[in-house]
């Protein structure tokens, strides 16, 4: 239970545990619950969309959904994306790139990258909500699950590039069981909520995350906490865009509807 509460506290603004009760083992094991926390975010998105569509056009509803995701995560992942943009594009050595990412100042690459990402997400959400097809709610449920799975995947595959940092506790202890549990949750959510299309989104976003992780790791000799957040943000955008393309063809259908 502590591991779940730790995941909820880390990935959202909801305080759940006293700092003294959060050990390194609890933090490391919390990755098992990342997809479930994503699902809870998805449920909130569905509720917001259901209420807002009765009052507002899709443009404002999409803005509310985007703002909710920024607020619920305290902007943590967006900040990681912006720091990664500054570091990866502003430095010429692994040491210099990590140094830039630690700097609290916001550079030009961060601003351009952050604005571009938000525009892309907003456009994807507007496109999704504008589709005159059933199943949009399944996408809203699913994309936060898959994006948070990518962070678990990167934690399992790539080394950490700092001696100490926000991601250090996640790389200590026996993590295989927690990673396996997260994988089971992600696969179950993808298939149960999205059927064939959901499974395709899971495979596709996992491959994309691995490619991004490989590229970043080569530039930094490992990954940092900022990079996990960056890949999460890019994964959200990628899943939304792919879902907009798949949904009109009836490829994202919950498993129970396939057999009815």
C-alpha positions, 0 to 999 in steps of 0.5 A: 500500500505504501508503494502505491501511495508513494507513486500517487504522491510522486506522480501527482500533487496529492500528498499521501505519505510523510517523508519519514515513512518513504524508504528507498525500497518503497520508492523503487517499488512504487513503479509497479503502480505508475500505470494505475496512477495513470488510469486514475488520471484518465478517469478524471479526464473522462469526468472533466470531458463529460461535464465540460462538453455540456457547457463548452465547445471542444476547443475550451474542453481540450484546454481544460483537459490539458490544464488538468494534466499540467496541474495534477502532475505539478508540471513535473514532467513538463519541467523535465521535458523543458530541462531536457530540451535545454540540456540535450540541445544546449550542451556539447558533452555529457557533463555539460548537458547534465549541468545545463539540466540542473540549472534552474534558469529556462533557456530558449530551447526549453521555451520553444520545446515547451510551447511546441509540445503544448500546441501539439497536445492541444491540437491532438486533444481538439482533434480527438474530441472533434471526431464524430465517432464513439470511443473517445473516452477509451483514449482519454482513459488509456493515454496516461496509462501508456505514457507512465508505463514508458517511464517504468520501461526506461527505468528498467532498461537504461542506467541512471546518469547521475551519482545522486538525483531524483531518480536515484532511489528508483535504481536501487533494490530488486526492481524486477517484480515491480517492473513486471507488475507495471507491465501486466497492468499496462498490457491489461489496460491496453487490451481491455480498454483499447482491444487490438488498437490499444495493444498496437498503441502499447507496442508502438509507444514502448518502441518509441520510448526505447528509441528515445531512451537510447538516443538520450542515453548516448548523449548523457551516458544514461538517463536522468529524472528530467529525461523520464519526464520528457519521454512521458510528455512525448509519449502522451502526445504520440499516443493521442496523435496515433489514437486520432488516426486509429479511432475513425477506423474502429480500431480502438474498441474495448475488449468486451465490446469486440465479443458482444 
